[in-house]
Amino acid sequence: MTGAVLITVIALAGLGVYGLMHSTANVETHIAPPSPLISDYERADRFLNVDLGPALVETNQALPGVNAQCTASLPPPCKDALITLNKAMLDLDNAMTNNQRDIPPCIGPQVQQFKDDWSGMEQGVSMAIGGYTANSRALIIQGLQKYAAIAQFIKPDVDRINAARQTCKKTL
């Protein structure tokens, strides 16, 4: 019974994150103008759509595999799906870190909260993968529960980023 409830929570969290990332990843990519002097709004747009865009697409592509493979019985293919998701999550985390100087102050605190929640979710996925390696069902479930518990904060984080982006200066 606990396994079925857990899988339902994971599936709902995965669908929520998938839907969120899917809608964000389909935003048309914008190429920054050649001048390094661009508005904060343009910097925010470039950071969200260009710097993070490819990693968001990668995450979108990984989530359906987790939703399909991670059933209540936690079969071995679930580990492979989690490894793929973990790589995508780390790629997004690295994109945020590598492009941190490109984050304008108008969205900085909101992006930091997203990054903190994203890192917590990734830690849950890593813990679940470690559970497979250690042959510990309890550790797998603990990791998946951590992932699912933190996943509920991702949509509000993104909503706050999008609201803050609207307040960014559109002119120099």
VEXDRENLUM-974509 format. One record per residue (C-alpha): x, y, z; residue in three letters. Coordinates in steps of 0.5 Angstrom, whole numbers, plus 500, padded with zeros to 3 digits. Example, Ala and Ser with C-alpha at 12.3 -4.5 7.8 and 13.67 -1.06 7.14 Angstrom:
<recs>
525491516Ala527498514Ser
</recs>
This chain:
<recs>
500500500Met506505502Thr509503495Gly503505491Ala502512495Val509513494Leu509512486Ile503516486Thr506522489Val512521485Ile508521479Ala504527480Leu510531482Ala514528476Gly508530472Leu508537475Gly515538474Val515536467Tyr509540465Gly512546468Leu519545465Met515543458His512550458Ser518553460Thr523549455Ala518551449Asn519558449Val523561443Glu530562444Thr533569443His540571441Ile542577445Ala545583442Pro552584440Pro553589445Ser554587452Pro550593455Leu543590455Ile537591460Ser536587466Asp529584463Tyr533582457Glu539579461Arg533575465Ala530573459Asp537571456Arg539567462Phe532563463Leu531562455Asn538561453Val543559459Asp538554462Leu534552456Gly538546453Pro538543460Ala531544461Leu529541455Val534535457Glu530535464Thr523534460Asn526528456Gln528525462Ala522525466Leu517521462Pro522515463Gly522516471Val514516471Asn514510466Ala519506470Gln519507477Cys513503479Thr511501486Ala515495485Ser521499484Leu524495478Pro531496476Pro530500470Pro527505475Cys535506477Lys537507469Asp531512469Ala533516475Leu540516473Ile538520466Thr534524471Leu540526475Asn544527470Lys539532467Ala538535474Met546536475Leu546539468Asp541545470Leu544546476Asp551547473Asn548552468Ala545556473Met552556477Thr556557471Asn552563468Asn551566475Gln554572473Arg548573468Asp543573473Ile540580474Pro539583481Pro531583479Cys531576479Ile537574483Gly533572490Pro528568486Gln533564482Val537562488Gln531559492Gln529555485Phe536553485Lys536551493Asp530547491Asp532544485Trp539542489Ser534538494Gly530535489Met537532486Glu539530492Gln533526493Gly534523486Val542521488Ser539518495Met534513491Ala540511486Ile544510492Gly539506495Gly539501488Tyr547501489Thr546499496Ala540494495Asn536498500Ser529499498Arg528504504Ala533508502Leu530508495Ile523510498Ile527515502Gln530519496Gly524519492Leu520522498Gln525527499Lys525529491Tyr517529491Ala516533497Ala521538495Ile518538487Ala512541490Gln516548491Phe518548484Ile512551480Lys511557486Pro519558485Asp518559477Val512563478Asp516568483Arg521568478Ile517570472Asn513575476Ala520578478Ala522578471Arg516583469Gln519588474Thr526588471Cys528594467Lys527594460Lys531600458Thr538601460Leu
</recs>
